[in-house]
Amino acid sequence: EPEVTQTPSHQVTQMGQEVILRCVPISNHLYFYWYRQILGQKVEFLVSFYNNEISEKSEIFDDQFSVERPDGSNFTLKIRSTKLEDSAMYFCASSEGDRLREKLFFGSGTQLSVL
Amino acid sequence: AQSVTQLGSHVSVSEGALVLLRCNYSSSVPPYLFWYVQYPNQGLQLLLKYTTGATLVKGINGFEAEFKKSETSFHLTKPSAHMSDAAEYFCAVSGYQGAQKLVFGQGTRLTINP
């Protein structure tokens, strides 16, 4: 089965630093997403992206966050100035279409630790 | 607004025993319901989903779930647990026809005892 690839698997950064989390979605997919899970809490939707623009975002996704598809294969999540509370597992996902009958494929996640 | 509650953050069963993982949801619109599984060091993998139609949904690896609107539940079951079923299981809900914005429960860690 095709896979969504996320790098790195673990990232440690200092508070206030910028961090970029990288994802390679499945090649024929058009819709891309970021979710996160703070330790002990629920997996939360952050943002969805289609046709080079954000289609929906949650309250969590404030001005410190941005997403980009810099080329035909990568999908990135940037946090401009990290805070301690940004420490979480970040999951990238992709789907061929945006209807709920379409299967959503998740990556294995990047564990971000902000010190 | 939508929400999901998974009863039991940890469930332990013996190999060969029935697996029952509980999920209750709240939704102001007709829900779409999902179960995902996460094995160690892997991504979330779709087990099964309910959109419309038959309320008993069969998924991969012998799992099934039944949508009960009157009970606002979508419990996951498997008649006989295997050691390979040990993982974290997440229930999720969405009411959107559009972008796949899922609301997840907190997850249930399933342990299988030999």
Interface residues (C-beta under 8 A of the other chain):
Chain A: E3 V4 Q6 S9 Y31 Y33 Y35 G40 Q41 K42 V43 E44 F45 S48 Y50 S55 E56 S58 F91 A93 S95 D98 R99 L100 R101 E102 K103 L104 F105 F106 G107 S108 G109
Chain B: V4 Y32 Y36 N41 Q42 G43 L44 Q45 L46 K49 T51 F90 A92 S94 Y96 Q97 G98 A99 Q100 K101 L102 V103 F104 G105 Q106 G107
